[in-house]
């Protein structure tokens, strides 16, 4: 029982539990920052926007200097070029860029 309680508390304190998302929308306004961060806006309806991103709720960020960030950027650009709707899930934090939620994962419809 003790282990079950610990597992429940760990899951409840997870950052992803409080992460934001943007439902099916299209991407626009890619900003390529000089530190390798990419900021992208979405027309998708946002929910669960973290406090750090409340001034820019329609945008997300990713660090394109990492292998994972490069992979995500490739997928975002492909979705944009094909004009495909995309759903984005954030990390619940603004680690890549101070006022934009960092992308955790997304899927293209």
HULINVEN-V787149 format. One record per backbone hydrogen bond with DSSP energy under -1.0 kcal/mol. NH is the residue of the N-H (numbers start at 1). CO is the residue of the C=O. E is the energy in kcal/mol with one decimal. If there is no record, write none. Layout:
nh | co | e
NH | CO | E
NH | CO | E
//
This chain:
nh | co | e
5 | 1 | -2.1
6 | 2 | -2.2
7 | 3 | -2.4
8 | 4 | -2.2
9 | 5 | -2.5
10 | 6 | -2.3
11 | 7 | -2.4
12 | 8 | -2.2
13 | 9 | -1.4
18 | 15 | -1.3
19 | 16 | -1.1
21 | 47 | -2.3
22 | 88 | -2.7
23 | 45 | -2.4
25 | 86 | -1.9
28 | 41 | -2.1
31 | 39 | -3.2
33 | 37 | -2.8
36 | 33 | -1.7
38 | 62 | -2.7
39 | 31 | -2.5
40 | 60 | -2.6
41 | 28 | -2.3
42 | 58 | -2.5
43 | 26 | -2.2
47 | 21 | -2.1
53 | 50 | -1.8
54 | 51 | -1.4
56 | 53 | -1.2
59 | 56 | -1.6
60 | 40 | -2.8
61 | 101 | -2.3
62 | 38 | -2.0
64 | 36 | -2.3
66 | 63 | -1.2
70 | 66 | -2.2
71 | 67 | -2.0
72 | 68 | -2.5
73 | 69 | -2.6
74 | 70 | -2.1
75 | 71 | -1.9
76 | 72 | -2.5
77 | 73 | -2.7
78 | 74 | -2.1
79 | 75 | -2.3
80 | 76 | -2.4
81 | 77 | -2.7
82 | 78 | -2.0
83 | 80 | -1.0
84 | 79 | -2.4
86 | 25 | -2.9
87 | 107 | -2.5
88 | 22 | -1.8
89 | 105 | -3.1
90 | 20 | -3.1
91 | 102 | -2.3
100 | 97 | -2.0
102 | 93 | -2.7
103 | 61 | -2.6
104 | 89 | -2.8
105 | 89 | -1.8
107 | 87 | -2.2
109 | 85 | -2.7
//
